[in-house]
Amino acid sequence: MNKTFSIYTLGCKLNFSESSEIARRLQEVGFTLAEHPDYIVLNSCAVTAVAEKKARNLVAHLHRETPDAKIVVLGCYAALRPDEIRQWPGVVATFGNEDKMNVLPYLQGEAIPEKPIFYSAFSSNDRTRSFLKIQDGCDYHCTYCTVWKARGDSRSDSIDGVLAQIDRVVHLGIKEINLTGVNLGDFGRQNGSSFYELLRAIEQKKHDLRIRISSIEPNLLTDDIIALAADSKVIMPHFHIPLQSACNRVLGDMHRRYTRELYAEKVRKVKSVMPHACIAMDIIAGFPGETDAEFADGLRFLEELPISYCHVFTYSKRPGTPAAAMKEQVPVALKKERTNQLIALSDRKKLAFYRDHIGESRPVLIEAEEKGSFMFGFTDNYIKLRLPFDATKVNTIENVDIQEEKFSL
């Protein structure tokens, strides 16, 4: 009898690439996607309490909708609290991150092998772009974070392995690859290579392809990487560099491995050689002990920094982390107020960045996303534009004049 499955994903781009890989492999061995399946696979997240709540609620909903389905929970939540999850109605098994791919033999009724050191994955549900996993795990034990516990030690693919996966993605006709990992800049450290060497090898392949770097720690963003990207026609002028706090004392309490001065130096270095580059930033609002004066000073620092937009996260207390036990937890209302101020800053920064490029013509990868009579696409430097709908242009790259009426903010 043909087995059926469905798969749901919460959390990061890494999870989405892994879910796509699992779905693709299951279908290769004869499983079929179905609305009311034999098996439901949930790839979970645990980066915040909200993410965990989403997983609990989704499992409860799925069990109500399809009570006979066997639910298998994967990922960070399953790695941190497998015993808790196995008590949920409908759940028959859990797999953490290091053994996530063992869900494949499990669903096929085969013996489960030893845990793999690293497995690659890429997403292929989107016609225009793919998220390619090249690294996993983290050796940076930040005090607010559980990801290093859930994902394990840092490990990565080989350069040859990544190049082979890129060949597979290109063969599918996908035009853009987003390199993903937990700590991307740590790529290759365990096997004697480096992220710079990988990027150089990708550049030398000369594929007709766009490469984006999903996220890289400021202390791992070397001058060599910046210089390579500045001269490249393959690596897009788009950097996602997490900051997390604009206060050095708080950065120390977080166990981050840089100062805000180093962060500013990296941002200005990028902008000096790529003035058109988009720079995204992660920041946490309301970390324990952050004073009003420190927040205000950090806000002034960010106002002057030539970043393009921010991913703002409200600090979420994670059980078992050093930060959760810190004194002087910031009140919820104050965290919300600071979050809103940072979001407003991000909105201003993004609009200013978009307006800086009015009148330019930049290459846009046009996507299948459709809304009314419009479709959308991103420039090389990640400006999202709204264009008249034309199905024949999906997954093509064309130069577009940037005008304010085309902005999709």
Order of alpha helices (4+ residues) and beta strands (2+ residues): beta-alpha-beta-beta-alpha-beta-alpha-alpha-beta-alpha-beta-beta-beta-alpha-beta-alpha-beta-alpha-beta-alpha-beta-alpha-alpha-beta-alpha-beta-alpha-beta-beta-beta-beta
